[in-house]
């Protein structure tokens, strides 16, 4: 797994322990190419269900100002910290060990870009993302990127964020929501 663009392009990242499905390099590159084409503000990024941290690190490498990473697992949070160091982005990222459902009470917004890659079988993820979308964490011009199984339809909206773009990459679907 490598950073696909920006200042850390080509740097190898550690994969999380077995059982976690990291976003492929191809899908990450497609996500950030789409965000760039849409002129998305990435000044303040929130990476939910961070896993390895690859999505948030990709954002930082491509010029994002700062990224908060949210990961429930202590083992995965340690991998995110290590990957931030490997990418030379430790100063612009902070790792929070908690569940996504607790994010509205624990973090201070607003965030202009929210990246979410929940486990495909996590039945609680839509409700947790709805809670985040309805919170003050979401900036007035925010964008939410959801990576999900292509076997499930993406919701039409999360709070004030409406589905504006969606593409399939094998078993992975990427859906972008904007105000």
Secondary structure, DSSP 8 states (H G I E B T S, - for coil): -B--SSTTTT-B----STT-----HHHHHHHHHHHHHTT---SEEEEES-TT-HHHHHHHHTT-SEEEEE-S-HHHHHHHHHHHHHTT-GGGEEEE-S-GGGHHHH----EEEEEE---TT-TTHHHHHHHHHTSTTEEEEEEEEEEEETTS---SEETTEEEEEEEEETTEEEEEEE-
